[in-house]
Amino acid sequence: MTKAELVTAISKRTGIDKMTISATLEAFMDVTQDTLKRGNAVHLRMFGSFCLKHHAQKNGRNIAKNTTIVIPEHYTPSFKPAIQFVKEVKSVKVK
């Protein structure tokens, strides 16, 4: 599902115009991104949490040049679904 399809689906379900839904979705994404940049997590009860995963510094290989490179420590955004969310998705039969 694309963002446009998501906006359309929410608009049909709620009766709110697409422009308002789109602006709200953009604001949600901006706030979530800003919160993660500050090192905090976003918890949505019964849905899941957006958080940061820490990756320690490690050595890697550049196979093309046959050299060792250092991959610095870094954080990556992550989503951890809530138990309720996982249970509901597991019961779905995909066509």
C-alpha positions in Angstrom: 0.0 0.0 0.0 1.4 3.4 -1.0 1.0 6.6 1.0 -1.7 7.8 -1.4 -3.6 4.6 -1.1 -3.4 4.9 2.7 -4.7 8.4 2.6 -7.6 7.3 0.4 -8.5 4.3 2.7 -8.4 6.5 5.8 -10.5 9.2 4.1 -13.1 6.6 3.1 -13.2 5.1 6.6 -13.5 8.4 8.5 -15.2 10.7 6.0 -12.4 13.3 6.5 -11.1 15.0 3.3 -7.9 13.7 1.8 -5.9 16.9 2.3 -6.5 16.8 6.0 -5.5 13.2 6.2 -2.4 13.8 4.1 -1.3 16.7 6.3 -1.9 14.7 9.4 0.1 11.7 8.1 3.0 14.0 7.1 2.9 15.6 10.5 3.0 12.1 12.2 6.0 11.1 10.1 7.8 14.3 10.8 7.2 14.1 14.6 8.2 10.5 14.7 11.4 11.2 12.8 12.3 14.2 15.0 11.6 12.1 18.1 13.9 9.4 16.9 16.6 11.9 16.0 16.6 13.1 19.6 17.2 9.5 20.7 13.6 8.8 22.0 11.1 6.1 21.0 7.5 6.5 19.9 5.1 4.0 21.5 1.7 3.4 20.0 -0.4 1.3 22.4 -1.8 -1.9 20.7 0.2 -1.2 17.5 4.0 -1.0 18.3 7.0 1.1 18.9 9.3 3.0 16.7 12.8 3.0 18.2 16.5 3.1 17.5 18.8 0.0 17.3 22.4 0.5 18.3 25.0 -1.2 16.1 28.6 -1.3 17.6 31.7 -0.6 15.6 32.9 -3.6 13.6 35.3 -4.6 10.8 33.9 -5.3 7.4 35.4 -6.4 4.1 35.5 -4.6 0.7 35.6 -7.7 -1.5 36.3 -5.8 -4.7 39.5 -4.3 -3.3 40.3 -7.1 -0.8 40.7 -4.7 2.1 39.3 -4.4 5.6 37.2 -1.4 6.4 35.9 -0.1 9.8 32.2 0.3 10.0 31.6 2.9 12.7 29.0 2.5 15.4 25.6 3.8 14.3 21.9 3.7 15.0 19.1 2.5 12.6 15.4 3.1 13.0 13.4 0.0 13.9 9.7 -0.9 14.4 8.7 -3.4 17.1 5.1 -4.5 16.7 2.9 -4.9 19.8 1.9 -8.4 20.8 -1.7 -7.7 19.9 -0.7 -6.5 16.4 1.5 -9.6 15.8 -1.4 -12.0 16.9 -3.8 -10.3 14.5 -1.4 -10.4 11.6 -0.4 -14.0 12.2 -4.0 -15.1 11.8 -4.4 -13.6 8.3 -4.5 -15.9 5.3 -2.6 -14.3 2.4 -4.0 -15.0 -1.0 
